[in-house]
């Protein structure tokens, strides 16, 4: 069953036509032979932001990253003009098609390069298809600063257990980070006044809809509105999100009001899009167990091994390709299923259980371990009486691991902003190790409740070994606007500034024993200053807060 992990949600049908027989199939391909793409030209299928991240963390670009071979797709579509491609996966080398005439299936199966077909849905796609391209919604930025005297209101309960407010106080609120949110819809998000600062500041980078024949992602379901509000809100005195200065990209991968296996394929496609645009964090408050509308696609809890479900495979790959993947564990704790859902069983992700602000585990929170015995959920956060914004603009409390996930996703973005030297997998491990049950995990809390501020303190010191004898000092450090370097040697001083990706940000020279540099226009984070005086060179770590 597909789950939108909010409890008490009343769902009603909106005209979908479903049946038990399949007309949508996942086609597994055997190769990418004769591809027009090359790993030597990644700019043809990855954004510059994604390429920079691969370079930064030495993540290779391999044949797995090449798009599905279009020649195979053309051969499949040639059987019938009514065949439609609904999704592709370069990582799994699959094509998901709508094929209303089953007489074509043997021919497709026998195509060179086709391994096998798996039925994934029965779907009435007679409605006209809409053009489905990413929508760039980024306006001119008009930044508003509310941080001089911010009041978290009741939402402090969602921060205090993780000491996330202290991370914010250090200046790490998600600036420069990109969070991809997967969901079923964002009803009214574009018109609710609470969210207008996000549009005014250019923080909504775009949207994409993998579900055919639906209008804007800002219609169809309210789940994404509530989930995103927990990360992105800037409502002083009432609700401050866990990453209010981050950027967001909304991807609809979930079919509203229906439960079919194809939704896992849409999840895979969403993960690949997040990778392609260079997202830093994925938040997915979605999960899959059984599929009442397509029972032949059912798996069991014994299949929750991180490798059987296609969404789990993709989640693991995304975590290894430089994305912090945060997934709600599920609300099956009081059901017959009980265990976590997919893709919370994936390997290199943070699956998140739910508790109250008083650290009492929620009775509905899905428990672990994974089918192969790994600790699940990974960690736990507030998902019981969690403050959020509804589709009507009201601020209220709600329950579900859908709400504990975005608390963690937002704080993970802030922590990564503070610790950019860590890879995605290292960052996720730091979060686990900062949790209160790390040395004694259990099936309900996993590794426990992470202390994000302690994770920051433990990993932002002693990153570099400095020379025993130094000739240069820098003050103030941490710095807000201007920093001054002082030399004890009477020789010309040369300074080159780098960000943590190694990008050269500029050079300065001075014949005097002091040199001041303005960092006012630089984003918050960690920088390296290479200071050369005669034959002496020192590296100084700078922190801008």
Backbone torsions as a table, in degrees:
resi	resn	phi	psi	omega
1	UNK	NA	128.1	174.2
2	UNK	-71.4	140.3	-179.2
3	UNK	-129.0	131.6	161.6
4	UNK	-95.2	114.5	-161.8
5	UNK	-82.5	56.2	167.0
6	UNK	-120.1	134.1	-178.8
7	UNK	-85.3	150.7	174.9
8	UNK	77.5	14.2	-178.4
9	UNK	-82.6	127.3	179.0
10	UNK	-95.2	124.0	-177.9
11	UNK	-110.1	142.4	176.8
12	UNK	-135.4	147.8	-177.2
13	UNK	-70.5	150.8	-179.7
14	UNK	-129.1	34.9	172.1
15	UNK	98.6	8.5	176.5
16	UNK	-69.0	145.7	176.7
17	UNK	-110.8	116.2	-175.2
18	UNK	-122.6	152.4	175.6
19	UNK	-150.1	173.8	-176.1
20	UNK	-83.2	-27.0	-177.2
21	UNK	-81.8	144.0	-175.4
22	UNK	-81.4	145.5	166.1
23	UNK	-136.7	6.3	175.2
24	UNK	-124.8	137.9	-171.6
25	UNK	-138.5	144.8	170.9
26	UNK	-94.4	118.9	-177.7
27	UNK	-101.4	117.5	177.7
28	UNK	-88.4	127.4	178.8
29	UNK	-101.9	154.0	-172.4
30	UNK	-94.7	-17.4	-174.6
31	UNK	-161.2	176.2	173.4
32	UNK	-124.9	37.1	-177.8
33	UNK	-59.1	145.2	176.0
34	UNK	58.4	31.5	178.7
35	UNK	-68.0	139.2	175.3
36	UNK	-73.4	-9.8	-179.3
37	UNK	-95.6	158.2	-179.5
38	UNK	-142.0	145.9	175.7
39	UNK	-65.0	-15.1	177.2
40	UNK	-80.4	-11.0	-179.9
41	UNK	-127.8	61.3	-175.4
42	UNK	-65.4	-20.3	-179.9
43	UNK	-63.8	-13.1	178.6
44	UNK	-80.1	-15.4	-178.9
45	UNK	-140.5	-1.4	174.3
46	UNK	-128.7	146.3	176.2
47	UNK	-72.7	162.6	177.0
48	UNK	-61.7	-33.4	177.9
49	UNK	-64.4	-42.0	179.0
50	UNK	-66.8	-41.6	179.7
51	UNK	-63.8	-41.0	179.5
52	UNK	-61.7	-37.6	179.0
53	UNK	-67.8	-41.8	177.8
54	UNK	-59.9	-41.3	179.8
55	UNK	-66.5	-43.3	-176.8
56	UNK	-59.3	-39.2	-175.6
57	UNK	-109.8	14.1	177.5
58	UNK	55.8	41.7	177.1
59	UNK	-92.0	115.8	-174.7
60	UNK	-68.0	147.7	170.5
61	UNK	-95.6	117.9	-171.8
62	UNK	-121.6	-179.2	178.5
63	UNK	-60.7	-25.1	176.4
64	UNK	-60.3	-27.9	-178.4
65	UNK	-83.8	-11.7	-178.8
66	UNK	-71.9	138.5	177.6
67	UNK	-59.0	157.7	175.3
68	UNK	-57.8	140.5	-177.1
69	UNK	-65.1	119.8	-176.7
70	UNK	-64.2	-26.8	-179.4
71	UNK	-64.3	-37.3	176.5
72	UNK	-66.0	-41.4	178.3
73	UNK	-61.2	-43.6	179.7
74	UNK	-62.0	-39.0	179.1
75	UNK	-64.6	-38.4	178.7
76	UNK	-67.4	-45.8	-178.0
77	UNK	-67.5	-23.0	-177.9
78	UNK	-67.0	-17.7	-179.8
79	UNK	-67.4	-31.0	-172.4
80	UNK	-164.6	129.6	178.3
81	UNK	-64.4	-14.6	178.9
82	UNK	-85.0	-8.2	176.0
83	UNK	-71.9	130.2	179.8
84	UNK	-124.9	140.9	174.3
85	UNK	-87.6	121.0	-177.8
86	UNK	-97.6	-29.0	179.6
87	UNK	-165.9	155.4	172.0
88	UNK	-132.4	158.2	174.5
89	UNK	-134.1	115.6	176.6
90	UNK	-74.0	-32.4	-179.0
91	UNK	-68.4	-41.7	-178.9
92	UNK	-96.6	-6.5	-178.4
93	UNK	55.9	58.1	-179.3
94	UNK	-129.7	158.3	172.3
95	UNK	-129.3	128.9	176.5
96	UNK	-102.3	123.4	-174.1
97	UNK	-123.3	152.2	166.1
98	UNK	-98.3	119.2	-177.0
99	UNK	-131.8	92.9	-173.8
100	UNK	-70.2	-18.4	-178.8
101	UNK	-108.2	104.8	-176.5
102	UNK	-65.9	-12.4	179.0
103	UNK	-64.2	-19.8	-179.2
104	UNK	-83.4	-13.3	-172.4
105	UNK	-62.7	-43.7	178.2
106	UNK	-59.6	-39.2	178.6
107	UNK	-64.7	-40.9	178.0
108	UNK	-64.9	-42.2	179.8
109	UNK	-59.6	-33.0	-175.6
110	UNK	-88.9	0.5	177.7
111	UNK	-64.9	143.6	172.8
112	UNK	-62.4	133.1	-178.7
113	UNK	95.0	-12.6	177.5
114	UNK	-93.1	127.2	177.5
115	UNK	-87.8	-59.4	-179.6
116	UNK	-164.1	169.5	-179.1
117	UNK	-119.4	144.6	176.1
118	UNK	-126.5	124.1	176.2
119	UNK	-67.7	137.0	-176.5
120	UNK	-128.1	-14.0	-178.9
121	UNK	-170.2	160.4	162.9
122	UNK	-121.1	119.3	-166.8
123	UNK	-142.3	132.0	174.6
124	UNK	-86.0	105.5	-178.5
125	UNK	-108.9	31.4	-179.4
126	UNK	-72.3	-20.8	178.1
127	UNK	-64.6	147.2	-178.1
128	UNK	-58.1	137.0	177.6
129	UNK	-74.3	141.0	175.8
130	UNK	-95.4	150.6	175.4
131	UNK	-66.9	129.2	-170.6
132	UNK	-122.7	90.2	178.3
133	UNK	-123.6	150.1	176.9
134	UNK	-56.2	135.9	-179.8
135	UNK	-101.4	116.4	177.7
136	UNK	-84.2	118.9	-175.0
137	UNK	-118.4	17.4	-173.3
138	UNK	-80.3	109.9	176.9
139	UNK	-85.9	-178.4	173.5
140	UNK	-61.8	138.2	-179.2
141	UNK	-77.8	138.6	176.6
142	UNK	-138.2	74.0	-166.7
143	UNK	-62.8	135.8	175.9
144	UNK	-114.5	129.1	-177.8
145	UNK	-107.0	112.1	178.7
146	UNK	-109.5	15.3	-167.5
147	UNK	-92.7	1.0	179.5
148	UNK	-66.1	-36.0	-177.6
149	UNK	-150.0	59.7	-173.9
150	UNK	-75.4	142.7	178.0
151	UNK	-119.7	116.7	-176.9
152	UNK	-74.9	-15.2	-176.7
153	UNK	59.4	-145.1	-179.2
154	UNK	-66.8	-21.0	-177.1
155	UNK	-69.4	-6.3	175.9
156	UNK	-59.8	-25.3	179.0
157	UNK	-61.4	-29.8	-178.9
158	UNK	-82.1	-12.1	179.7
159	UNK	-101.1	-39.8	-168.2
160	UNK	-58.6	-38.8	-177.1
161	UNK	-65.9	-22.6	-179.7
162	UNK	-108.4	-1.8	-172.4
163	UNK	53.1	35.2	179.0
164	UNK	-69.5	-28.2	177.9
165	UNK	-64.2	-32.0	177.5
166	UNK	-69.8	-33.4	175.0
167	UNK	-65.0	-41.7	174.7
168	UNK	-60.0	-42.2	-178.2
169	UNK	-62.6	-25.2	176.8
170	UNK	-77.3	-5.1	178.4
171	UNK	100.3	8.2	-177.2
172	UNK	-105.8	99.6	-176.3
173	UNK	-126.0	17.6	176.0
174	UNK	98.8	4.6	-178.0
175	UNK	-57.4	130.8	178.1
176	UNK	85.4	-10.7	-179.6
177	UNK	-88.5	151.0	179.4
178	UNK	-119.4	121.0	179.1
179	UNK	-109.6	122.3	173.9
180	UNK	-93.8	126.4	-178.0
181	UNK	-111.0	122.8	177.4
182	UNK	-99.9	131.4	-179.8
183	UNK	-164.9	-169.4	-176.2
184	UNK	-101.2	-10.6	-179.7
185	UNK	159.0	157.8	-178.1
186	UNK	-127.2	64.2	-177.5
187	UNK	-49.7	122.5	171.2
188	UNK	66.5	7.4	-178.0
189	UNK	-58.0	-33.4	-176.1
190	UNK	-78.2	-9.9	-178.1
191	UNK	-121.1	-10.7	178.7
192	UNK	-68.3	124.2	-175.7
193	UNK	-56.5	-33.1	-179.0
194	UNK	-56.5	-29.0	-172.9
195	UNK	-99.0	-0.2	-178.3
196	UNK	-62.0	-33.9	176.0
197	UNK	-57.3	-32.0	179.0
198	UNK	-64.2	-41.2	177.6
199	UNK	-72.1	-41.4	-179.9
200	UNK	-63.1	-34.8	-178.6
201	UNK	-87.8	1.0	179.2
202	UNK	72.1	30.2	-176.5
203	UNK	-92.1	-13.1	175.4
204	UNK	-95.3	104.5	-171.3
205	UNK	-84.7	-16.4	178.6
206	UNK	158.3	178.0	179.5
207	UNK	-141.0	159.5	172.1
208	UNK	-151.2	144.8	-176.9
209	UNK	-123.8	112.7	177.0
210	UNK	-85.8	-12.6	-178.7
211	UNK	-86.7	118.2	-176.2
212	UNK	-65.4	152.1	167.4
213	UNK	69.2	14.8	174.2
214	UNK	-102.9	151.5	176.5
215	UNK	-75.6	-151.0	-176.4
216	UNK	-53.7	150.1	174.9
217	UNK	-63.8	-13.1	179.0
218	UNK	-83.2	12.3	171.7
219	UNK	-133.6	168.4	171.9
220	UNK	104.0	-34.5	179.4
221	UNK	-167.8	153.5	-176.9
222	UNK	-100.7	-6.0	-172.2
223	UNK	-57.1	-47.3	-177.9
224	UNK	-63.9	-31.4	178.2
225	UNK	-61.2	-49.2	-179.1
226	UNK	-65.8	-43.7	-178.2
227	UNK	-61.8	-48.9	-176.7
228	UNK	-65.9	-32.8	-178.6
229	UNK	-60.8	-28.5	-178.9
230	UNK	-69.6	-25.9	178.1
231	UNK	-94.5	-39.6	-162.1
232	UNK	-104.9	-10.8	-173.0
233	UNK	-63.3	146.7	176.5
234	UNK	-134.3	58.6	-174.2
235	UNK	-108.1	92.4	-172.5
236	UNK	-58.8	132.4	178.4
237	UNK	85.8	-7.7	-177.1
238	UNK	-131.4	-57.6	-176.0
239	UNK	-148.2	113.7	173.2
240	UNK	-108.8	125.9	-179.9
241	UNK	-72.0	162.7	-178.3
242	UNK	-74.0	-19.0	175.3
243	UNK	-140.4	67.8	-172.1
244	UNK	-71.3	-15.4	-179.9
245	UNK	-106.2	5.3	178.0
246	UNK	-75.8	166.0	173.2
247	UNK	-100.1	153.9	-172.9
248	UNK	-133.3	145.3	173.9
249	UNK	-133.0	124.7	-175.0
250	UNK	-99.5	128.8	179.4
251	UNK	-127.2	118.5	175.0
252	UNK	-84.8	113.0	176.2
253	UNK	-114.9	-4.7	-172.5
254	UNK	-110.5	132.3	176.1
255	UNK	-79.4	118.4	178.0
256	UNK	-62.8	134.8	170.2
257	UNK	65.5	29.2	176.7
258	UNK	-153.4	157.2	-174.4
259	UNK	-135.4	100.4	-179.5
260	UNK	-139.1	155.3	-175.5
261	UNK	-61.4	-27.6	-178.0
262	UNK	-59.2	-22.1	179.2
263	UNK	-63.1	-30.8	174.7
264	UNK	-65.9	-34.8	176.7
265	UNK	-67.0	-38.9	175.9
266	UNK	-64.9	-35.5	177.5
267	UNK	-63.2	-42.9	178.2
268	UNK	-59.2	-46.7	-179.5
269	UNK	-62.7	-37.1	178.4
270	UNK	-65.1	-41.3	179.2
271	UNK	-63.0	-39.4	179.3
272	UNK	-68.5	-35.4	175.8
273	UNK	-66.0	-42.1	178.1
274	UNK	-58.5	-41.1	176.9
275	UNK	-64.1	-42.9	-175.7
276	UNK	-66.4	-34.1	-179.3
277	UNK	-85.5	-5.4	178.2
278	UNK	84.9	29.4	178.4
279	UNK	-61.9	144.3	177.1
280	UNK	-90.4	-36.1	-175.9
281	UNK	-134.0	140.4	168.2
282	UNK	-109.1	131.0	166.8
283	UNK	-112.6	121.8	178.3
284	UNK	-128.7	104.8	175.4
285	UNK	-95.1	48.4	-177.2
286	UNK	-130.7	154.8	177.5
287	UNK	-161.5	161.4	-172.4
288	UNK	-134.1	132.2	175.2
289	UNK	-126.2	-81.0	175.2
290	UNK	-118.6	169.3	-173.8
291	UNK	-129.4	90.2	-178.4
292	UNK	-56.9	-29.7	179.7
293	UNK	-84.5	-7.1	179.2
294	UNK	-154.4	67.6	-170.0
295	UNK	-62.4	-21.8	178.2
296	UNK	-67.3	-10.5	176.6
297	UNK	-93.3	2.2	-176.3
298	UNK	-64.3	141.6	165.6
299	UNK	-116.3	175.0	177.0
300	UNK	-114.0	172.2	179.0
301	UNK	-64.0	-22.6	176.6
302	UNK	-70.7	-14.0	176.4
303	UNK	-88.5	-3.0	-179.7
304	UNK	-82.0	64.8	-175.3
305	UNK	-110.9	7.9	178.6
306	UNK	84.6	-7.8	-176.1
307	UNK	-130.4	-15.0	-176.5
308	UNK	-81.4	-51.1	179.8
309	UNK	-71.7	139.8	-178.1
310	UNK	-67.5	-33.6	177.6
311	UNK	-66.5	-35.1	178.2
312	UNK	-67.9	-40.6	176.7
313	UNK	-58.9	-46.5	-177.8
314	UNK	-67.1	-37.6	179.4
315	UNK	-62.7	-42.0	177.7
316	UNK	-62.6	-45.0	180.0
317	UNK	-61.8	-43.7	-179.7
318	UNK	-59.5	-42.2	178.7
319	UNK	-62.9	-30.7	-179.6
320	UNK	-85.6	-14.0	-180.0
321	UNK	-99.7	15.7	171.2
322	UNK	103.5	21.8	178.2
323	UNK	-120.2	134.3	170.3
324	UNK	-81.2	112.1	-173.1
325	UNK	-102.5	117.6	-178.1
326	UNK	-114.8	123.6	-172.6
327	UNK	-132.2	130.6	175.9
328	UNK	-64.0	137.2	-175.1
329	UNK	-70.9	-31.2	-179.2
330	UNK	121.1	161.6	-178.7
331	UNK	-110.5	36.8	-175.3
332	UNK	-96.5	7.5	-173.4
333	UNK	-59.2	-30.9	-179.7
334	UNK	-107.1	14.6	178.1
335	UNK	-105.5	173.7	178.2
336	UNK	-61.9	-32.9	180.0
337	UNK	-64.8	-53.6	173.4
338	UNK	78.3	-50.5	-171.1
339	UNK	-78.7	171.1	174.3
340	UNK	-56.7	160.1	177.6
341	UNK	-104.3	176.9	173.9
342	UNK	-87.6	144.7	1.6
343	UNK	-95.0	26.1	177.6
344	UNK	-64.5	-14.0	178.7
345	UNK	-84.0	-2.2	-176.8
346	UNK	-62.4	164.7	-168.1
347	UNK	-85.4	-56.4	-176.2
348	UNK	-100.2	62.5	177.9
349	UNK	-138.8	169.4	169.7
350	UNK	-107.9	103.0	173.1
351	UNK	-89.5	139.4	-166.1
352	UNK	-124.1	121.8	172.5
353	UNK	-85.5	177.3	-175.1
354	UNK	-121.2	144.8	176.9
355	UNK	-146.5	174.3	174.2
356	UNK	-85.1	173.3	177.3
357	UNK	-65.7	-18.2	178.1
358	UNK	-93.1	12.8	175.7
359	UNK	67.2	32.3	173.1
360	UNK	-97.9	127.1	-177.1
361	UNK	-62.6	138.0	178.4
362	UNK	-73.0	135.7	-177.6
363	UNK	-63.3	-23.6	-179.2
364	UNK	-86.4	-11.5	-173.0
365	UNK	-66.5	125.2	-179.6
366	UNK	-62.8	145.7	-175.8
367	UNK	-113.0	169.5	-179.7
368	UNK	-106.3	-165.7	1.4
369	UNK	-84.0	-174.8	170.8
370	UNK	-69.1	166.1	-176.9
371	UNK	-60.9	-26.8	179.7
372	UNK	-96.8	13.2	169.4
373	UNK	91.9	6.7	179.0
374	UNK	-78.4	155.7	178.5
375	UNK	-64.8	122.8	173.3
376	UNK	-147.5	145.4	-8.7
377	UNK	-62.6	165.8	178.5
378	UNK	-69.5	-46.7	-175.3
379	UNK	-147.1	178.0	-176.6
380	UNK	-138.4	146.4	178.5
381	UNK	-145.3	-178.0	-175.7
382	UNK	-75.2	111.7	175.6
383	UNK	-131.5	16.9	-178.8
384	UNK	-126.9	114.6	-172.5
385	UNK	62.1	48.7	179.6
386	UNK	-89.0	134.4	-179.3
387	UNK	-78.2	135.1	-178.7
388	UNK	-156.4	172.1	177.0
389	UNK	-104.6	132.7	178.4
390	UNK	-85.2	175.1	178.7
391	UNK	-65.8	-14.2	178.8
392	UNK	-97.7	3.0	178.9
393	UNK	87.2	4.0	178.6
394	UNK	-80.6	147.8	176.0
395	UNK	-104.1	118.4	-175.6
396	UNK	-149.5	177.8	179.3
397	UNK	-99.4	152.5	178.2
398	UNK	-152.8	169.7	-175.0
399	UNK	-123.3	148.7	174.0
400	UNK	140.7	152.2	174.4
401	UNK	-68.1	-13.4	169.8
402	UNK	-56.1	-28.1	-176.0
403	UNK	-95.3	-27.6	176.5
404	UNK	-73.8	-32.4	179.4
405	UNK	-58.2	-53.0	-178.6
406	UNK	-66.8	-24.9	172.3
407	UNK	-57.9	-46.6	-179.0
408	UNK	-71.3	-41.3	-178.6
409	UNK	-59.6	-45.0	-180.0
410	UNK	-64.8	-45.6	179.7
411	UNK	-67.5	-31.3	176.2
412	UNK	-65.0	-38.0	176.6
413	UNK	-63.0	-41.6	178.6
414	UNK	-65.6	-41.4	-179.8
415	UNK	-65.9	-38.4	179.4
416	UNK	-69.4	-33.9	173.5
417	UNK	-59.4	-38.5	-178.7
418	UNK	-77.1	-27.2	-175.8
419	UNK	-125.4	63.0	-173.4
420	UNK	-70.7	-9.0	178.3
421	UNK	-76.2	-14.2	-179.3
422	UNK	-85.2	144.0	172.3
423	UNK	-77.3	171.7	-179.9
424	UNK	-60.5	-44.6	-179.4
425	UNK	-69.0	-34.7	176.6
426	UNK	-67.0	-40.4	179.5
427	UNK	-62.5	-45.2	179.6
428	UNK	-63.6	-37.1	177.9
429	UNK	-68.4	-37.3	176.2
430	UNK	-59.9	-40.9	178.8
431	UNK	-64.0	-43.5	177.9
432	UNK	-60.5	-46.3	-175.6
433	UNK	-67.9	-20.8	178.4
434	UNK	-87.0	5.8	-177.4
435	UNK	-91.1	151.3	-166.1
436	UNK	-73.3	-15.4	178.9
437	UNK	-114.0	24.6	-173.1
438	UNK	-57.2	-37.6	-178.2
439	UNK	-87.3	-4.8	-179.3
440	UNK	-149.5	62.0	-175.7
441	UNK	-67.6	159.2	175.8
442	UNK	-136.2	178.3	-172.3
443	UNK	-77.3	-13.6	-178.2
444	UNK	-96.8	-52.1	-178.8
445	UNK	-90.3	-13.8	-170.5
446	UNK	65.5	-130.3	177.4
447	UNK	-79.1	-6.3	172.0
448	UNK	109.5	-154.0	-174.3
449	UNK	-99.0	113.6	-176.8
450	UNK	-75.3	141.0	173.5
451	UNK	-99.7	98.0	-174.1
452	UNK	-68.7	-32.6	179.8
453	UNK	-69.8	-39.3	177.3
454	UNK	-66.2	-37.1	176.5
455	UNK	-60.1	-39.5	177.1
456	UNK	-64.4	-47.9	-178.1
457	UNK	-63.4	-41.3	-175.4
458	UNK	-70.8	-23.4	-172.7
459	UNK	-115.7	2.8	177.9
460	UNK	-104.8	7.2	179.0
461	UNK	-119.1	155.0	176.4
462	UNK	54.9	33.7	177.5
463	UNK	-74.4	-31.6	179.9
464	UNK	-124.3	151.2	174.7
465	UNK	-97.2	119.7	-176.7
466	UNK	-94.1	156.1	178.8
467	UNK	-60.8	147.4	178.4
468	UNK	-65.3	-35.5	178.2
469	UNK	-109.0	119.8	-178.2
470	UNK	-115.0	150.2	-179.5
471	UNK	-118.8	-1.3	-174.9
472	UNK	-133.1	140.5	171.0
473	UNK	-128.0	156.8	-179.9
474	UNK	-131.1	134.3	-177.2
475	UNK	-146.2	140.6	-9.0
476	UNK	-80.6	153.0	177.5
477	UNK	-147.6	106.2	13.8
478	UNK	-64.8	155.6	-174.5
479	UNK	-122.8	147.4	176.1
480	UNK	-102.7	-48.3	-175.8
481	UNK	-127.5	-62.2	-174.5
482	UNK	-120.9	137.5	178.1
483	UNK	-121.6	144.4	-179.5
484	UNK	-121.1	131.6	177.7
485	UNK	-99.7	135.1	-179.5
486	UNK	-119.6	133.5	-179.1
487	UNK	-114.7	141.9	176.0
488	UNK	-94.3	1.9	-179.6
489	UNK	-108.6	144.9	-178.4
490	UNK	-94.7	61.2	176.8
491	UNK	-138.3	166.5	-179.9
492	UNK	-60.4	137.1	179.4
493	UNK	-108.7	128.7	178.6
494	UNK	-120.1	129.7	-177.0
495	UNK	-126.0	130.6	172.8
496	UNK	-120.9	132.0	-175.7
497	UNK	-107.0	134.6	179.0
498	UNK	-126.8	148.4	167.3
499	UNK	-85.4	-178.2	-171.8
500	UNK	-78.0	-6.9	173.1
501	UNK	-86.8	-4.6	-178.0
502	UNK	92.6	4.2	-179.0
503	UNK	-72.9	131.1	179.9
504	UNK	-75.9	121.1	-176.8
505	UNK	-101.4	-5.3	177.9
506	UNK	142.2	164.4	-179.8
507	UNK	-132.3	149.2	-179.4
508	UNK	-138.0	149.4	179.9
509	UNK	-134.7	150.1	178.5
510	UNK	-152.3	139.0	173.5
511	UNK	-86.2	-11.1	-179.1
512	UNK	-89.5	163.6	-179.9
513	UNK	-76.4	0.7	177.0
514	UNK	-136.7	150.1	-179.3
515	UNK	-148.1	123.3	-179.9
516	UNK	-102.9	138.6	-179.6
517	UNK	-130.1	133.1	177.7
518	UNK	-86.9	127.9	174.7
519	UNK	-111.3	17.6	-174.1
520	UNK	-59.9	-34.1	-175.9
521	UNK	-92.3	2.2	-179.5
522	UNK	-92.1	144.5	177.4
523	UNK	-69.2	162.3	177.8
524	UNK	-63.9	148.9	179.3
525	UNK	149.5	-165.0	-177.4
526	UNK	-107.5	135.9	-179.9
527	UNK	-129.6	159.4	176.4
528	UNK	-119.7	130.2	176.7
529	UNK	-110.4	120.4	174.8
530	UNK	-95.9	114.0	-175.6
531	UNK	-109.2	122.7	179.6
532	UNK	-117.7	126.3	177.3
533	UNK	-132.4	105.9	-176.4
534	UNK	61.0	-121.4	179.0
535	UNK	-92.7	4.4	-176.7
536	UNK	-103.4	133.7	176.0
537	UNK	-131.3	131.2	177.7
538	UNK	-128.8	150.2	173.9
539	UNK	-110.9	124.5	-179.4
540	UNK	-118.4	128.3	175.9
541	UNK	-83.6	129.5	178.2
542	UNK	-114.4	142.5	176.5
543	UNK	-120.1	120.4	175.3
544	UNK	-99.2	124.8	-179.6
545	UNK	-121.4	NA	NA
